Amino acid sequence: MFTSSETPVIGIILLIALSILGWGFYRARPFGKLGILAWLQSVVLMTPWLLFFGLFAAGIYINILGILILVVTSAGLYVFLGRQLRAAGQDAIIQQKATERLAAEESAGENTPKVVVAELKIEALPIPEEDLSAIKSIFGIDTFFTTETISYQEGAIFKGNMRGEPEEIHNRLTASLQEKLGDKYRLFLVDSTDGKPVVIVLPSRNDPRPMTLQQKSFGVILLIATIATCLETGGLLLNFDLFSNPEKFAAAIPIATGIFAILATHEIGHWLLARRHQIRLSWPFFLPAVQIGSFGAITRFESLLPNRKVLFDIALAGPAAGGILSLLMLIVGLILSHPGSLFQLPNQFFQGSILVGSLARVVLGSALQSDVVSVHPLVVIGWLGLVINALNLMPAGQLDGGRIVQAIYGRKTAGRATAATLILLGLISLGNSLAIYWAVVIFFLQRDLERPSLNEISEPDDARAALGLLALFLMITTLLPLTPGVAGRLGIGG
């Protein structure tokens, strides 16, 4: 059971979650069936969390199998509701188009001259007149009917009404623009502040730039520093300081190699999916950290992303690859553990993570009741790998988790998630030096969102949303510790 000091914290979490759902229902009601379906999707996403923490507050622990059943069931319901939402949305679009067509037919005789007059409102634009005329010609009543043009940076914003599915319209407009002006401009389809789609056209010279020689040199320096900190972490785990005892270099190599293999697998996952989608990535800028070897790496996109689906795929691929390898190392290490294994860890070690503690309880059983537990080195390497990948899944800025949230829920939600994550890290850092370091890294290096994709309106499908939910859930179970009460019920500790 939870102690009196632990229960209020869980209660506050539940109260906040229920308040968010209540406010969401209040906001959704005016939108009728579409709003309620969207709200139900939010309920489905939060239900596993509510059940998990609610049962925790009642002193009931759900094992890993139960958690997976909750997540899979939630994902299935999310996909089902998504289909219903799209079907309802299509009906609404059809009704809107029919109403617009009837209104147009009724006023055609009276307002024909006005259509020509209202075609475009042109201000002093940085785009040459000849190019502007070519850009204007790609729009039409069957794709995107423009009503106003506004100067924006080195290009222009075209306001108007979109006539069809965002992905199809964007593809048609982009193809027309390339046919007329080649690779000179980029066409973005985004939501405006009032929620209506707008087209932004910018010169291609604003595309992301490849790494400079200085940046590559800095990346190599960080790589060398990360190898050194991985070796130092290996030495510290073996109870010696490598920098003070360089003659023990060889002893630290196996552990350092395991940690770096996880880091490399993470980056290879990003690279493979980026290559599949024909997106260029920068070299990774590894972040050395003595505590766990590394905090992962910062990787920039050197290409514009075609849509949010591609952003999601590339963002998830890294932690998925690195996390799977880490989990396999952890499980194999637990299976190979026996009395006399290299590492002797206090049983409190397994209270540091819900995921690690639960898996250890399944494999090691009553051995976790001893004051000291003997484990294979792969257990420690796998656990460090899970932490590294989980930290990168935090929903903030340009971290993988932040990119996943931006891909699924959009830039506004991603911005709020970033602020909430930084506040949470700030609170945790009052008693955890690792959180301080990570909060500083995010705030100064990765708090900004990714630039919008070319088609920012089309959302990822429900299967991707479900995978994102699973990834964020596993991140929480990796970083969230077991409370002493639950650990005792599991048989972890004396």
C-alpha positions in Angstrom: 0.0 0.0 0.0 1.1 3.6 -0.5 2.3 5.6 2.4 0.4 8.8 3.5 3.0 11.0 1.7 2.8 9.1 -1.6 -1.0 8.9 -2.0 -1.7 12.6 -2.4 0.8 12.8 -5.2 -1.0 10.1 -7.2 -4.3 11.7 -6.3 -3.1 15.1 -7.7 -2.1 13.3 -11.0 -5.5 11.7 -11.3 -7.3 15.0 -10.5 -5.3 16.9 -13.2 -6.0 14.1 -15.7 -9.8 14.1 -15.0 -9.9 17.9 -15.1 -8.3 17.9 -18.5 -10.8 15.4 -19.7 -13.7 17.4 -18.3 -12.4 20.6 -19.9 -12.0 18.7 -23.2 -15.6 17.6 -23.1 -16.8 21.1 -22.4 -14.8 22.3 -25.5 -16.0 19.5 -27.7 -19.7 19.7 -27.1 -20.3 22.7 -29.4 -18.8 20.8 -32.4 -21.4 18.0 -32.2 -20.6 14.5 -33.2 -17.2 15.4 -34.6 -16.2 17.0 -31.3 -17.5 14.2 -29.1 -15.7 11.6 -31.2 -12.4 13.5 -31.0 -12.9 13.9 -27.2 -13.5 10.1 -26.9 -10.2 9.5 -28.7 -8.6 11.6 -25.9 -10.4 9.5 -23.3 -9.1 6.3 -24.9 -5.6 7.6 -24.9 -5.7 8.6 -21.3 -7.6 5.6 -19.9 -4.5 3.3 -19.5 -2.8 6.0 -17.5 -5.8 6.7 -15.3 -6.3 3.0 -14.6 -2.6 2.5 -13.9 -2.3 5.4 -11.5 -5.8 4.9 -10.0 -5.0 1.3 -9.1 -1.6 2.3 -7.9 -3.4 4.8 -5.5 -5.5 1.9 -4.3 -2.4 -0.2 -3.7 -3.0 -2.6 -6.6 -0.1 -3.2 -9.0 -0.7 -4.2 -12.7 2.0 -6.4 -14.0 3.6 -6.0 -17.5 1.1 -8.3 -19.2 -1.8 -6.3 -17.8 -0.2 -3.0 -18.9 0.3 -4.3 -22.5 -3.3 -5.5 -22.6 -4.5 -2.0 -21.5 -2.3 -0.3 -24.2 -3.3 -2.7 -27.0 -7.0 -2.4 -26.1 -6.6 1.4 -26.0 -4.9 1.4 -29.3 -7.6 -0.7 -30.9 -10.4 1.6 -29.6 -8.4 4.6 -30.8 -8.2 3.2 -34.3 -11.9 2.4 -34.3 -12.9 5.9 -33.2 -10.5 7.4 -35.7 -12.4 5.6 -38.5 -15.7 6.8 -37.2 -14.3 10.3 -36.9 -13.0 10.3 -40.5 -16.4 9.0 -41.8 -18.3 11.7 -39.9 -15.8 14.3 -41.2 -16.3 13.2 -44.8 -20.1 13.6 -44.3 -19.6 17.1 -43.0 -17.3 18.0 -45.9 -19.8 16.7 -48.4 -22.6 18.8 -46.8 -20.4 21.9 -46.7 -19.5 21.5 -50.4 -23.1 21.0 -51.4 -24.1 24.2 -49.5 -21.3 26.2 -51.0 -22.2 25.0 -54.6 -25.8 25.9 -54.1 -24.9 29.3 -52.8 -22.5 29.9 -55.7 -25.1 28.9 -58.3 -27.7 31.2 -56.7 -25.4 34.2 -56.8 -23.6 33.4 -60.1 -25.6 35.9 -62.2 -25.2 38.8 -59.7 -21.6 38.4 -58.5 -19.6 37.2 -61.5 -17.7 40.5 -61.8 -16.8 40.3 -58.1 -15.1 36.9 -58.5 -12.6 38.5 -60.8 -12.1 41.5 -58.6 -11.6 39.4 -55.4 -9.2 37.0 -57.0 -6.1 38.3 -55.2 -5.3 41.2 -52.9 -1.7 42.0 -53.6 0.6 44.0 -51.4 4.2 44.8 -52.1 5.6 41.3 -52.3 9.3 40.2 -52.4 8.5 37.7 -55.2 9.2 39.0 -58.7 6.0 39.9 -60.7 6.7 37.2 -63.3 7.1 34.5 -60.7 4.1 35.7 -58.8 1.9 35.4 -61.9 3.1 31.9 -62.4 2.4 31.0 -58.8 -1.1 32.5 -59.0 -1.9 30.4 -62.0 -1.5 27.1 -60.1 -4.5 27.9 -58.0 -8.0 27.1 -59.1 -11.6 26.7 -57.9 -11.2 22.9 -57.8 -8.0 23.0 -55.6 -7.4 26.1 -53.6 -9.4 29.2 -54.4 -7.4 32.2 -53.3 -9.0 35.4 -51.9 -6.0 37.3 -50.4 -2.2 37.5 -50.8 0.0 38.7 -47.9 3.7 39.3 -47.9 5.6 36.9 -45.7 9.4 36.8 -45.2 10.8 36.3 -48.7 7.6 34.9 -50.1 3.9 35.1 -49.7 0.9 33.7 -47.8 -2.2 32.9 -49.9 -5.4 32.8 -48.0 -8.5 31.2 -49.5 -10.7 28.1 -49.5 -9.3 24.5 -50.0 -11.4 22.2 -52.2 -10.6 18.7 -51.2 -8.3 16.5 -49.2 -5.2 18.3 -47.9 -2.7 15.6 -49.2 -4.2 15.5 -52.7 -4.4 19.3 -52.9 -0.8 19.8 -51.7 0.5 17.2 -54.2 -1.4 18.8 -57.1 -0.3 22.4 -56.2 3.3 21.3 -55.7 3.5 19.5 -59.0 2.0 22.5 -60.8 4.5 24.8 -59.1 7.5 22.7 -60.0 6.2 22.4 -63.6 6.1 26.2 -64.0 9.1 27.3 -61.9 11.2 24.2 -61.3 12.9 24.0 -57.9 12.9 27.7 -57.3 10.1 27.8 -54.7 8.6 25.6 -51.9 4.9 25.3 -51.3 3.7 24.8 -47.7 0.1 23.9 -46.7 -0.5 24.9 -43.1 -3.3 26.0 -40.7 -3.6 29.7 -40.0 -4.2 31.1 -36.6 -8.0 31.0 -37.3 -7.8 27.3 -38.2 -8.3 27.7 -41.9 -5.8 26.2 -44.4 -3.4 28.7 -46.1 -0.7 28.2 -48.7 2.8 29.7 -48.0 5.3 29.9 -50.9 8.9 30.6 -50.0 12.1 30.5 -52.1 14.0 27.3 -52.0 17.1 29.2 -50.8 15.5 29.0 -47.4 15.8 25.2 -47.3 17.9 23.7 -44.5 21.6 23.9 -45.1 24.1 21.0 -45.1 26.6 20.8 -42.2 29.6 23.0 -42.5 33.2 21.8 -42.0 33.3 23.4 -38.6 30.1 21.7 -37.5 31.4 18.3 -38.7 34.6 18.9 -36.8 32.6 19.7 -33.7 30.6 16.5 -34.2 33.8 14.5 -34.3 35.0 16.1 -31.1 31.7 15.3 -29.4 31.9 11.7 -30.7 35.4 11.3 -29.1 34.2 12.8 -25.9 31.2 10.4 -25.8 33.5 7.4 -26.3 35.6 8.7 -23.4 32.5 9.1 -21.1 31.2 5.7 -22.1 34.6 4.3 -21.0 34.5 6.3 -17.8 31.0 5.0 -17.1 32.2 1.5 -17.6 35.1 2.1 -15.2 32.8 3.6 -12.6 30.5 0.6 -12.8 33.6 -1.5 -12.1 34.5 0.6 -9.2 37.4 2.6 -10.6 38.0 6.0 -12.2 39.4 5.4 -15.7 40.9 8.9 -15.8 42.8 8.2 -12.6 43.6 4.6 -13.6 44.2 4.6 -17.3 46.0 1.2 -17.1 42.6 -0.4 -16.5 41.4 0.8 -19.9 40.9 -2.7 -21.3 38.5 -3.7 -18.4 36.1 -0.8 -19.3 35.9 -1.6 -23.0 33.2 -4.3 -22.9 30.7 -2.1 -21.0 31.6 1.0 -23.0 31.1 -1.0 -26.3 27.7 -2.1 -25.1 26.5 1.4 -24.3 27.9 2.8 -27.6 26.3 0.0 -29.6 22.9 1.1 -28.2 23.7 4.7 -29.2 24.8 3.7 -32.7 21.7 1.5 -33.1 19.5 4.4 -32.2 21.1 6.7 -34.8 21.0 3.9 -37.4 17.3 3.6 -36.9 16.9 7.3 -37.7 19.1 7.1 -40.7 17.4 4.0 -42.2 13.9 5.6 -42.1 15.3 9.0 -43.3 16.8 7.2 -46.3 13.6 5.4 -47.0 11.7 8.7 -47.1 14.6 10.4 -49.0 15.3 12.8 -46.2 18.9 14.0 -45.5 20.0 14.0 -41.8 23.0 15.8 -40.3 25.7 13.9 -38.6 24.7 13.2 -35.0 26.0 15.5 -32.3 26.5 13.1 -29.4 26.0 14.4 -25.8 28.6 13.0 -23.5 27.5 12.3 -19.9 29.6 10.6 -17.2 26.6 9.4 -15.3 25.3 7.1 -18.1 27.8 7.4 -20.9 25.7 9.7 -23.1 22.4 11.4 -23.3 22.0 10.4 -26.9 22.6 12.7 -29.9 21.2 15.8 -31.6 20.4 15.3 -35.2 19.1 18.0 -37.6 17.0 17.5 -40.7 18.8 18.8 -43.8 15.7 18.4 -46.0 12.2 19.7 -45.8 9.8 17.1 -44.6 6.9 16.3 -46.9 4.4 15.7 -44.1 3.9 14.8 -40.5 3.9 11.1 -41.2 7.5 11.3 -42.2 8.4 13.3 -39.1 6.8 10.6 -37.0 8.5 7.7 -38.8 12.0 9.1 -38.5 11.5 10.3 -34.9 10.2 6.9 -33.7 12.7 4.8 -35.6 15.6 5.8 -33.4 14.2 5.1 -29.9 12.4 2.0 -31.3 15.7 0.5 -32.6 17.8 1.5 -29.5 15.0 0.6 -27.1 14.5 -2.9 -28.5 18.2 -3.6 -28.4 18.4 -2.3 -24.8 15.4 -4.4 -23.8 16.9 -7.5 -25.3 20.2 -6.9 -23.5 18.3 -6.5 -20.2 16.2 -9.7 -20.6 19.2 -11.8 -21.7 21.2 -10.3 -18.9 18.5 -11.2 -16.4 18.3 -14.8 -17.7 22.1 -15.1 -17.5 22.3 -13.7 -14.0 23.3 -16.1 -11.2 25.0 -16.0 -7.8 28.5 -14.9 -8.5 27.7 -12.8 -11.5 30.0 -9.8 -12.1 27.8 -7.1 -10.6 26.3 -7.2 -7.1 23.5 -4.6 -6.9 21.5 -3.5 -3.9 17.8 -4.5 -4.3 16.9 -0.8 -4.3 18.4 -0.6 -7.8 15.3 -2.5 -9.1 13.0 0.0 -7.5 14.3 2.8 -9.8 12.1 1.8 -12.8 8.7 0.2 -13.1 9.7 -1.6 -16.3 13.1 -2.9 -15.1 11.7 -3.8 -11.7 8.8 -5.7 -13.1 10.9 -7.7 -15.6 13.5 -8.4 -12.9 10.7 -9.7 -10.6 9.5 -12.1 -13.4 12.9 -13.5 -14.2 14.8 -13.4 -10.9 11.9 -14.1 -8.6 12.7 -14.3 -4.9 16.4 -13.4 -5.5 15.2 -9.7 -5.4 14.4 -10.1 -1.7 18.1 -10.4 -0.9 20.0 -7.2 0.2 22.4 -7.7 -2.7 21.4 -9.2 -6.1 24.0 -10.7 -8.5 23.4 -9.7 -12.1 25.1 -10.1 -15.5 26.7 -7.0 -17.0 24.1 -7.0 -19.8 21.5 -6.1 -17.1 23.3 -2.8 -16.3 24.0 -2.0 -20.0 20.4 -2.7 -21.0 19.1 -0.6 -18.2 21.3 2.3 -19.2 20.2 2.0 -22.8 16.6 2.0 -21.8 17.2 5.2 -19.8 19.0 6.9 -22.7 16.2 6.1 -25.1 13.5 7.0 -22.6 15.1 10.4 -22.0 15.0 11.0 -25.7 11.3 10.1 -25.8 10.4 12.9 -23.4 7.8 15.1 -25.2 9.9 18.3 -25.5 11.1 20.3 -28.5 13.3 18.5 -31.0 13.8 15.4 -28.8 12.3 12.3 -30.5 9.4 12.4 -28.1 8.8 16.1 -28.9 8.9 15.3 -32.6 6.4 12.4 -32.1 4.0 14.7 -30.3 4.3 17.4 -32.9 3.7 14.8 -35.7 0.6 13.4 -34.0 -1.0 16.4 -32.3 0.4 19.4 -34.1 2.6 22.3 -33.2 0.4 23.9 -30.6 0.1 20.8 -28.5 3.8 20.1 -28.9 4.7 23.6 -27.6 2.5 23.1 -24.5 4.1 19.6 -24.0 7.6 21.2 -24.2 6.7 23.8 -21.5 5.1 21.2 -19.3 8.2 18.9 -19.6 10.6 21.7 -18.7 8.5 22.6 -15.7 8.4 19.0 -14.6 12.1 18.5 -15.0 12.7 21.7 -13.1 10.7 20.3 -10.1 12.4 16.9 -10.3 15.8 18.6 -10.5 15.4 19.8 -6.9 16.4 16.3 -5.9 18.0 14.8 -9.0 21.2 16.1 -10.6 20.5 14.1 -13.8 17.2 16.1 -14.3 19.1 19.4 -13.9 21.5 18.5 -16.7 18.8 17.2 -19.0 16.6 20.3 -18.4 19.6 22.5 -19.3 20.3 20.6 -22.5 16.6 20.8 -23.6 16.2 24.5 -22.7 19.4 25.7 -24.5 19.7 23.2 -27.4 16.4 21.5 -28.2 13.4 23.4 -26.9 12.4 24.8 -30.3 9.9 22.8 -32.4 10.8 21.4 -35.8 10.0 23.7 -38.7 6.6 22.9 -40.3 6.5 20.2 -43.0 5.4 21.0 -46.5 2.0 19.5 -45.8 1.4 20.4 -42.1 -2.4 19.7 -42.2 -2.6 16.0 -43.0 -2.3 14.0 -39.7 -0.6 10.6 -39.2 -2.9 7.6 -39.3 -4.3 5.9 -36.3 -1.8 3.1 -36.3 1.0 5.7 -35.9 -0.9 7.5 -33.2 -1.2 4.1 -31.3 2.5 3.5 -31.7 3.3 6.9 -30.4 1.1 6.2 -27.4 2.9 3.0 -26.7 6.3 4.7 -27.0 5.3 7.4 -24.5 3.8 4.9 -22.1 7.0 2.8 -22.1 9.0 6.0 -21.6 7.0 6.7 -18.4 7.3 3.1 -17.1 11.1 3.2 -17.7 11.7 6.5 -15.9 9.0 6.3 -13.2 10.3 4.5 -10.1 8.4 2.0 -8.0 7.3 3.3 -4.7 8.5 1.4 -1.6 4.9 0.2 -1.0 4.4 -1.3 -4.4 8.0 -2.7 -4.5 7.3 -4.5 -1.2 4.1 -6.0 -2.7 6.1 -7.2 -5.6 8.7 -8.8 -3.4 11.5 -6.4 -4.3 13.5 -5.8 -1.2 13.5 -7.5 2.2 
